[in-house]
């Protein structure tokens, strides 16, 4: 690890003004698998100025012993979250809490695209040309799917049924290869689902598709079986841990033999804790775009329970802040 650092930077060298930002960005990417936000950079630069730290080595030492970094490293070893005593009623209430935001504020016309990619330029009614540019951002997601399939030796051309869980406005779907025989798309929000269907009609070659509105927790059972590829990106983090676990379990259940699930899952977050009763009793729960996690230990448990295995995982810089997430790839065993 440190050999790579030495190759990239001379740790004994003095800081040059124009390299400070590059070095800090490198540390975040190298150790935390994400880019720093502007607030992080400002705080570190201010600290370096006040502490008079001027060489790379001492900046590196400070970074490694920073409270936030230590917490994230510890959280990566998170133990299994246990929800044995949770009732079906509580699961339904948890689902309804987080779905509230997506069915209300996030479903407003000015927010529907912004809620998918929280860039202020999308927080308005988009023109047809702007929608087209927005949908083009899904190309990178599909490229990621292609790379993962190639790495695990899965032939994307043999995919008959593709399911996108948490489809949003369909930016992944419209960029999928047209050889896929059928696409299925799922969301909790009717407005997002409606917009996704409109975009598929206007911006893709797919004629064979089905949409699934999950209006209640129990309707997860309505999802179609024998899906060859199941995909979900920047979606699961907005659900509470027990719901993430139940969703992943269901998605693994509906995979076809040897099918794969490419799921973007947040697995650690600094200072994160979750209490079911506290969450349900809080008036603030479900009123905003929340960030939750599910530890890797739970994912291995789910794979084993559902006749599947984790065949690949890779860090994903997609949640921002102090949330660490991965693309976790499950593959169903032969029945």
C-alpha positions as CSV (number, residue, x, y, z in Angstrom):
1,X,0.0,0.0,0.0
2,X,2.7,2.5,1.0
3,X,4.8,1.5,-1.9
4,X,2.2,2.9,-4.2
5,X,2.2,6.1,-2.2
6,X,6.0,6.4,-2.5
7,X,5.9,5.9,-6.2
8,X,3.2,8.6,-6.6
9,X,4.6,11.1,-4.1
10,X,7.9,11.9,-2.5
11,X,6.8,11.8,1.1
12,X,9.9,13.6,2.3
13,X,9.4,16.5,-0.1
14,X,8.0,19.8,1.0
15,X,4.5,20.8,0.0
16,X,4.2,22.9,-3.1
17,X,1.2,25.1,-3.0
18,X,-0.4,23.7,-6.2
19,X,0.0,20.1,-5.0
20,X,-1.8,20.3,-1.7
21,X,-5.2,19.7,-3.1
22,X,-4.0,16.9,-5.4
23,X,-2.4,15.1,-2.4
24,X,-5.5,15.4,-0.2
25,X,-7.8,14.2,-3.0
26,X,-5.4,11.2,-3.6
27,X,-5.6,10.3,0.2
28,X,-9.4,10.3,0.1
29,X,-9.5,8.1,-3.0
30,X,-6.7,5.8,-1.9
31,X,-8.0,5.1,1.7
32,X,-11.7,6.1,1.7
33,X,-12.6,5.2,-1.9
34,X,-14.3,8.5,-2.6
35,X,-13.6,12.1,-3.5
36,X,-13.6,14.7,-0.7
37,X,-16.3,17.4,-0.7
38,X,-15.4,21.0,-0.6
39,X,-16.1,21.2,3.1
40,X,-13.6,18.4,3.8
41,X,-10.9,20.1,1.7
42,X,-11.5,23.5,3.4
43,X,-11.2,22.0,6.8
44,X,-8.0,20.2,6.0
45,X,-6.3,23.1,4.3
46,X,-7.2,25.3,7.3
47,X,-5.8,22.8,9.7
48,X,-2.6,22.5,7.7
49,X,-2.2,26.3,7.7
50,X,-2.7,26.6,11.4
51,X,-0.6,23.6,12.4
52,X,2.2,24.5,10.0
53,X,2.4,21.0,8.6
54,X,4.3,21.4,5.4
55,X,5.5,17.9,4.3
56,X,3.6,15.0,2.9
57,X,4.6,12.5,5.5
58,X,3.1,14.4,8.4
59,X,-0.1,15.1,6.5
60,X,-0.3,11.4,5.8
61,X,0.1,10.5,9.5
62,X,-2.5,13.1,10.5
63,X,-4.9,11.7,8.0
64,X,-4.5,8.1,9.1
65,X,-5.1,9.1,12.7
66,X,-8.0,11.4,12.0
67,X,-11.1,10.5,14.0
68,X,-13.3,10.1,10.9
69,X,-10.8,7.7,9.2
70,X,-10.5,5.5,12.3
71,X,-14.2,5.3,12.7
72,X,-14.7,4.2,9.1
73,X,-12.0,1.6,9.4
74,X,-13.7,0.2,12.5
75,X,-17.1,0.3,10.8
76,X,-15.8,-1.8,7.9
77,X,-15.6,-4.6,10.5
78,X,-19.2,-4.1,11.6
79,X,-20.8,-7.1,13.1
80,X,-24.0,-8.6,11.8
81,X,-27.1,-6.5,12.2
82,X,-29.8,-8.7,13.8
83,X,-33.5,-8.1,13.2
84,X,-34.9,-11.4,14.5
85,X,-37.5,-9.9,16.6
86,X,-38.9,-7.4,14.1
87,X,-42.5,-8.0,13.1
88,X,-44.2,-7.8,9.7
89,X,-46.1,-4.8,10.9
90,X,-42.9,-3.0,11.9
91,X,-41.4,-3.8,8.5
92,X,-44.4,-2.3,6.8
93,X,-44.2,0.8,8.9
94,X,-40.5,1.2,8.2
95,X,-41.2,0.9,4.5
96,X,-44.0,3.5,4.6
97,X,-41.8,5.9,6.5
98,X,-39.0,6.1,3.9
99,X,-41.3,5.8,1.0
100,X,-43.1,8.9,2.1
101,X,-40.3,11.3,0.9
102,X,-40.1,9.7,-2.5
103,X,-43.9,9.7,-3.1
104,X,-44.2,13.4,-2.1
105,X,-41.4,15.9,-2.2
106,X,-39.2,13.8,-4.5
107,X,-42.1,13.2,-6.9
108,X,-42.8,16.9,-7.5
109,X,-42.2,17.9,-11.1
110,X,-39.3,20.2,-10.3
111,X,-37.6,17.5,-8.1
112,X,-38.2,14.2,-10.0
113,X,-34.9,14.3,-11.9
114,X,-33.0,16.1,-9.2
115,X,-34.0,13.3,-6.7
116,X,-32.1,10.8,-8.9
117,X,-29.0,12.9,-9.3
118,X,-28.8,15.7,-6.7
119,X,-27.3,18.4,-8.9
120,X,-29.0,21.8,-8.6
121,X,-29.1,22.1,-12.4
122,X,-31.8,19.3,-12.4
123,X,-34.0,20.9,-9.8
124,X,-36.5,22.3,-12.2
125,X,-38.8,21.3,-15.0
126,X,-36.5,19.9,-17.6
127,X,-36.9,20.6,-21.3
128,X,-36.9,17.7,-23.8
129,X,-33.2,18.3,-24.7
130,X,-32.2,18.5,-21.0
131,X,-34.0,15.2,-20.3
132,X,-32.1,13.6,-23.2
133,X,-28.8,14.9,-21.7
134,X,-29.8,13.7,-18.2
135,X,-30.6,10.2,-19.6
136,X,-27.2,10.0,-21.2
137,X,-25.7,10.0,-17.7
138,X,-26.9,6.4,-17.5
139,X,-24.3,5.3,-20.1
140,X,-21.6,5.1,-17.4
141,X,-23.8,2.9,-15.3
142,X,-24.4,0.5,-18.2
143,X,-20.6,0.6,-18.9
144,X,-20.1,-0.4,-15.3
145,X,-22.5,-3.3,-15.7
146,X,-20.6,-4.4,-18.9
147,X,-17.3,-4.3,-17.0
148,X,-18.6,-6.3,-14.1
149,X,-20.1,-8.9,-16.5
150,X,-16.8,-9.2,-18.3
151,X,-14.8,-9.6,-15.1
152,X,-17.0,-12.4,-13.7
153,X,-17.3,-14.0,-17.2
154,X,-21.0,-13.5,-17.5
155,X,-22.3,-13.1,-21.1
156,X,-24.5,-10.0,-21.1
157,X,-25.8,-11.0,-24.6
158,X,-27.5,-14.0,-23.0
159,X,-29.6,-11.9,-20.7
160,X,-33.3,-12.5,-21.5
161,X,-34.8,-10.8,-18.4
162,X,-33.3,-7.7,-16.8
163,X,-34.8,-6.1,-13.7
164,X,-33.9,-2.6,-12.5
165,X,-34.8,-2.1,-8.9
166,X,-35.4,1.5,-8.0
167,X,-35.4,2.6,-11.6
168,X,-36.0,6.3,-11.0
169,X,-36.7,8.0,-14.3
170,X,-35.1,5.1,-16.3
171,X,-31.7,6.5,-17.1
172,X,-30.1,3.0,-16.8
173,X,-32.9,1.3,-18.8
174,X,-32.7,3.5,-21.9
175,X,-29.0,2.8,-22.2
176,X,-29.2,-1.0,-22.0
177,X,-28.2,-3.1,-25.1
178,X,-31.3,-3.8,-27.2
179,X,-30.6,-7.5,-27.4
180,X,-32.1,-7.9,-23.9
181,X,-35.5,-9.6,-24.6
182,X,-37.4,-8.0,-21.7
183,X,-36.8,-5.3,-19.2
184,X,-38.6,-5.0,-15.9
185,X,-38.5,-1.9,-13.7
186,X,-39.5,-1.3,-10.2
187,X,-40.0,1.8,-8.0
188,X,-41.8,2.9,-4.8
189,X,-42.9,6.1,-6.5
190,X,-45.7,6.2,-9.1
191,X,-44.4,9.5,-10.5
192,X,-40.9,8.1,-11.1
193,X,-42.2,4.9,-12.6
194,X,-44.5,6.9,-14.9
195,X,-41.5,9.0,-16.0
196,X,-39.4,6.0,-16.6
197,X,-42.0,4.4,-18.8
198,X,-42.3,7.6,-20.8
199,X,-38.5,7.8,-21.3
200,X,-38.3,4.1,-22.4
201,X,-41.0,4.8,-25.0
202,X,-39.2,7.9,-26.2
203,X,-35.6,7.1,-25.8
204,X,-35.1,3.4,-26.2
205,X,-35.8,0.5,-28.6
206,X,-37.5,-1.7,-26.0
207,X,-41.0,-2.8,-26.7
208,X,-41.2,-5.7,-24.3
209,X,-41.2,-4.2,-20.8
210,X,-43.2,-4.3,-17.5
211,X,-43.3,-1.8,-14.6
212,X,-43.9,-2.7,-11.0
213,X,-45.1,-0.2,-8.4
214,X,-44.3,-1.2,-4.9
215,X,-46.9,0.6,-3.0
216,X,-46.6,-1.5,0.2
217,X,-43.9,-3.7,1.7
218,X,-45.9,-6.9,1.0
219,X,-45.9,-6.0,-2.8
220,X,-42.2,-7.0,-3.0
221,X,-43.7,-10.5,-3.4
222,X,-45.2,-9.4,-6.7
223,X,-41.8,-9.1,-8.5
224,X,-41.3,-11.5,-11.4
225,X,-39.2,-14.6,-11.0
226,X,-36.3,-16.0,-13.2
227,X,-34.5,-12.7,-13.7
228,X,-31.1,-13.1,-15.4
229,X,-29.7,-9.8,-14.2
230,X,-31.0,-7.7,-11.4
231,X,-29.5,-4.2,-11.0
232,X,-29.9,-1.5,-8.4
233,X,-27.8,1.7,-8.1
234,X,-28.0,4.5,-5.6
235,X,-31.3,3.2,-4.3
236,X,-30.9,0.8,-1.3
237,X,-29.1,3.4,0.9
238,X,-32.4,5.3,1.2
239,X,-34.0,2.4,3.0
240,X,-33.6,1.4,6.6
241,X,-31.3,-1.6,7.4
242,X,-34.2,-4.2,7.9
243,X,-35.8,-3.1,4.7
244,X,-32.5,-3.3,2.8
245,X,-32.0,-6.8,4.1
246,X,-35.5,-7.9,3.0
247,X,-35.2,-6.3,-0.4
248,X,-31.8,-8.0,-1.1
249,X,-33.3,-11.3,0.1
250,X,-36.2,-11.0,-2.3
251,X,-34.0,-10.0,-5.2
252,X,-31.8,-13.1,-4.6
253,X,-34.9,-15.2,-4.4
254,X,-36.2,-14.2,-7.9
255,X,-32.8,-14.7,-9.7
256,X,-32.7,-17.4,-12.3
257,X,-30.1,-20.2,-11.9
258,X,-26.7,-18.7,-12.6
259,X,-28.3,-15.3,-12.8
260,X,-26.5,-12.3,-11.2
261,X,-27.6,-9.4,-9.0
262,X,-25.4,-6.3,-9.3
263,X,-26.4,-4.3,-6.2
264,X,-25.0,-1.0,-5.0
265,X,-25.1,-1.3,-1.2
266,X,-23.8,1.1,1.5
267,X,-22.0,-1.0,4.1
268,X,-20.4,1.5,6.5
269,X,-21.1,4.9,7.8
270,X,-19.3,6.9,10.5
271,X,-21.2,7.2,13.8
272,X,-24.1,5.2,12.3
273,X,-26.6,3.5,14.6
274,X,-30.1,2.3,14.0
275,X,-32.9,1.6,16.5
276,X,-36.2,0.4,15.1
277,X,-38.4,1.9,17.8
278,X,-36.6,5.2,17.9
279,X,-36.9,5.5,14.1
280,X,-40.6,4.7,14.0
281,X,-41.3,7.1,16.9
282,X,-39.3,10.0,15.4
283,X,-41.3,12.7,13.7
284,X,-38.3,13.5,11.5
285,X,-38.0,9.9,10.0
286,X,-38.9,9.7,6.4
287,X,-39.1,13.4,5.8
288,X,-35.8,13.7,3.9
289,X,-33.4,11.7,1.6
290,X,-32.0,9.4,4.3
291,X,-28.7,7.4,4.2
292,X,-28.6,4.0,5.8
293,X,-26.3,0.9,5.6
294,X,-26.2,-2.9,5.8
295,X,-23.0,-4.5,6.9
296,X,-21.2,-6.9,4.7
297,X,-21.7,-9.7,7.2
298,X,-25.5,-9.5,6.5
299,X,-24.8,-9.8,2.8
300,X,-22.9,-13.0,3.2
301,X,-25.6,-14.4,5.4
302,X,-28.2,-13.5,2.8
303,X,-26.2,-15.1,0.0
304,X,-25.9,-18.4,1.9
305,X,-29.6,-18.4,2.9
306,X,-30.7,-17.8,-0.8
307,X,-28.6,-20.4,-2.6
308,X,-26.2,-17.7,-3.9
309,X,-22.7,-16.6,-3.5
310,X,-20.9,-13.2,-3.6
311,X,-18.6,-13.5,-6.7
312,X,-17.3,-9.9,-6.8
313,X,-17.4,-6.6,-5.0
314,X,-15.8,-3.2,-5.8
315,X,-15.8,0.1,-4.0
316,X,-18.3,2.6,-5.4
317,X,-17.9,6.3,-4.9
318,X,-21.6,7.0,-5.1
319,X,-23.0,8.0,-1.6
320,X,-20.8,10.8,-0.7
321,X,-20.0,12.1,2.8
322,X,-18.7,9.4,5.2
323,X,-20.7,6.5,3.7
324,X,-18.7,3.7,2.2
325,X,-20.5,1.6,-0.4
326,X,-19.8,-1.2,-2.9
327,X,-21.1,-2.8,-5.9
328,X,-21.7,-6.3,-4.6
329,X,-22.3,-9.0,-7.2
330,X,-24.3,-12.1,-6.2
331,X,-24.7,-15.2,-8.4
332,X,-27.4,-17.8,-8.0
333,X,-26.2,-21.4,-7.8
334,X,-27.6,-24.1,-9.9
335,X,-31.0,-25.2,-8.5
